[in-house]
């Protein structure tokens, strides 16, 4: 299993706070989309969630997230989303 990575969220937090204030509907839609994708990958065994009941749960990748056969079973769109998640977690 991949080790959870702590990322510098200073710029992301600033951006999301501004969006949350200026465009709350866009912010909420984005957060619903992010949560839905994380839950999809958790249900399929590609990510682990720890402290899931906290405001900031820890997301980490499982071995399945690096298994070529498992990756090929995903749609092209889901593979792209998972690759972006890996990039954000700085695993690839």
C-alpha atoms as a printed R data frame, in Angstrom:
   type eleno elety resid chain resno       x      y       z
1  ATOM     1    CA   UNK     A     1   0.000  0.000   0.000
2  ATOM     2    CA   UNK     A     2   1.239  3.467  -0.821
3  ATOM     3    CA   UNK     A     3   2.100  5.721   2.080
4  ATOM     4    CA   UNK     A     4  -0.305  8.635   2.588
5  ATOM     5    CA   UNK     A     5   1.302 11.817   1.362
6  ATOM     6    CA   UNK     A     6   0.941 15.188   3.045
7  ATOM     7    CA   UNK     A     7   0.771 17.879   0.388
8  ATOM     8    CA   UNK     A     8   1.149 21.624   0.654
9  ATOM     9    CA   UNK     A     9  -2.414 22.838   0.323
10 ATOM    10    CA   UNK     A    10  -1.715 26.538   0.922
11 ATOM    11    CA   UNK     A    11  -2.418 27.621  -2.665
12 ATOM    12    CA   UNK     A    12  -5.271 25.149  -3.108
13 ATOM    13    CA   UNK     A    13  -6.877 26.308   0.127
14 ATOM    14    CA   UNK     A    14  -6.584 29.959  -0.924
15 ATOM    15    CA   UNK     A    15  -8.133 29.171  -4.301
16 ATOM    16    CA   UNK     A    16 -10.961 27.100  -2.874
17 ATOM    17    CA   UNK     A    17 -11.733 29.661  -0.166
18 ATOM    18    CA   UNK     A    18 -12.017 32.378  -2.802
19 ATOM    19    CA   UNK     A    19 -14.210 30.200  -5.014
20 ATOM    20    CA   UNK     A    20 -16.318 29.201  -2.020
21 ATOM    21    CA   UNK     A    21 -16.911 32.872  -1.225
22 ATOM    22    CA   UNK     A    22 -17.374 34.177  -4.770
23 ATOM    23    CA   UNK     A    23 -19.040 31.205  -6.492
24 ATOM    24    CA   UNK     A    24 -20.576 28.981  -3.816
25 ATOM    25    CA   UNK     A    25 -22.643 26.948  -6.305
26 ATOM    26    CA   UNK     A    26 -19.545 26.112  -8.360
27 ATOM    27    CA   UNK     A    27 -17.630 25.209  -5.206
28 ATOM    28    CA   UNK     A    28 -20.400 22.890  -3.977
29 ATOM    29    CA   UNK     A    29 -20.697 21.195  -7.389
30 ATOM    30    CA   UNK     A    30 -16.931 20.674  -7.496
31 ATOM    31    CA   UNK     A    31 -16.858 19.224  -3.968
32 ATOM    32    CA   UNK     A    32 -19.737 16.839  -4.763
33 ATOM    33    CA   UNK     A    33 -17.845 15.660  -7.839
34 ATOM    34    CA   UNK     A    34 -14.596 15.138  -5.916
35 ATOM    35    CA   UNK     A    35 -16.383 13.253  -3.144
36 ATOM    36    CA   UNK     A    36 -18.226 11.055  -5.652
37 ATOM    37    CA   UNK     A    37 -14.960 10.114  -7.397
38 ATOM    38    CA   UNK     A    38 -13.154  9.355  -4.135
39 ATOM    39    CA   UNK     A    39 -16.074  7.181  -3.018
40 ATOM    40    CA   UNK     A    40 -16.075  5.365  -6.381
41 ATOM    41    CA   UNK     A    41 -12.384  4.500  -6.076
42 ATOM    42    CA   UNK     A    42 -12.828  3.520  -2.421
43 ATOM    43    CA   UNK     A    43 -15.730  1.191  -3.264
44 ATOM    44    CA   UNK     A    44 -13.650 -0.392  -6.065
45 ATOM    45    CA   UNK     A    45 -10.622 -0.863  -3.787
46 ATOM    46    CA   UNK     A    46  -8.277  1.668  -5.391
47 ATOM    47    CA   UNK     A    47  -8.033  3.987  -2.377
48 ATOM    48    CA   UNK     A    48  -8.163  3.712   1.395
49 ATOM    49    CA   UNK     A    49  -9.862  6.265   3.593
50 ATOM    50    CA   UNK     A    50  -8.765  6.758   7.164
51 ATOM    51    CA   UNK     A    51 -10.272  9.179   9.621
52 ATOM    52    CA   UNK     A    52 -13.208  9.209   7.199
53 ATOM    53    CA   UNK     A    53 -15.498 10.825   9.748
54 ATOM    54    CA   UNK     A    54 -13.202 13.834  10.226
55 ATOM    55    CA   UNK     A    55 -13.520 17.038   8.186
56 ATOM    56    CA   UNK     A    56 -10.275 16.103   6.376
57 ATOM    57    CA   UNK     A    57 -10.073 12.333   5.890
58 ATOM    58    CA   UNK     A    58  -6.780 10.841   4.742
59 ATOM    59    CA   UNK     A    59  -6.841  9.342   1.255
60 ATOM    60    CA   UNK     A    60  -4.151  6.848   0.267
61 ATOM    61    CA   UNK     A    61  -3.736  4.578  -2.718
62 ATOM    62    CA   UNK     A    62  -3.912  0.799  -2.491
63 ATOM    63    CA   UNK     A    63  -1.785 -1.664  -4.438
64 ATOM    64    CA   UNK     A    64  -4.737 -2.085  -6.798
65 ATOM    65    CA   UNK     A    65  -4.225  1.520  -7.963
66 ATOM    66    CA   UNK     A    66  -0.924  0.349  -9.503
67 ATOM    67    CA   UNK     A    67  -2.075 -3.014 -10.864
68 ATOM    68    CA   UNK     A    68  -2.175 -2.865 -14.675
69 ATOM    69    CA   UNK     A    69  -4.959 -5.430 -15.012
70 ATOM    70    CA   UNK     A    70  -7.142 -3.538 -12.541
71 ATOM    71    CA   UNK     A    71  -6.380 -0.246 -14.254
72 ATOM    72    CA   UNK     A    72  -7.314 -1.629 -17.664
73 ATOM    73    CA   UNK     A    73 -10.698 -2.684 -16.272
74 ATOM    74    CA   UNK     A    74 -11.483  1.003 -15.622
75 ATOM    75    CA   UNK     A    75 -12.975  3.255 -18.265
76 ATOM    76    CA   UNK     A    76 -10.595  5.696 -19.928
77 ATOM    77    CA   UNK     A    77 -12.239  8.523 -17.967
78 ATOM    78    CA   UNK     A    78 -11.830  6.758 -14.611
79 ATOM    79    CA   UNK     A    79  -8.187  5.902 -15.406
80 ATOM    80    CA   UNK     A    80  -7.523  9.569 -16.148
81 ATOM    81    CA   UNK     A    81  -9.134 10.607 -12.870
82 ATOM    82    CA   UNK     A    82  -7.102  8.031 -10.936
83 ATOM    83    CA   UNK     A    83  -3.898  9.200 -12.635
84 ATOM    84    CA   UNK     A    84  -4.737 12.764 -11.599
85 ATOM    85    CA   UNK     A    85  -5.293 11.565  -8.043
86 ATOM    86    CA   UNK     A    86  -1.873  9.884  -8.136
87 ATOM    87    CA   UNK     A    87  -0.348 13.119  -9.420
88 ATOM    88    CA   UNK     A    88  -1.991 15.120  -6.645
89 ATOM    89    CA   UNK     A    89  -0.688 12.649  -4.079
90 ATOM    90    CA   UNK     A    90   2.700 12.856  -5.848
91 ATOM    91    CA   UNK     A    91   2.971  9.106  -6.313
92 ATOM    92    CA   UNK     A    92   3.797  9.057 -10.044
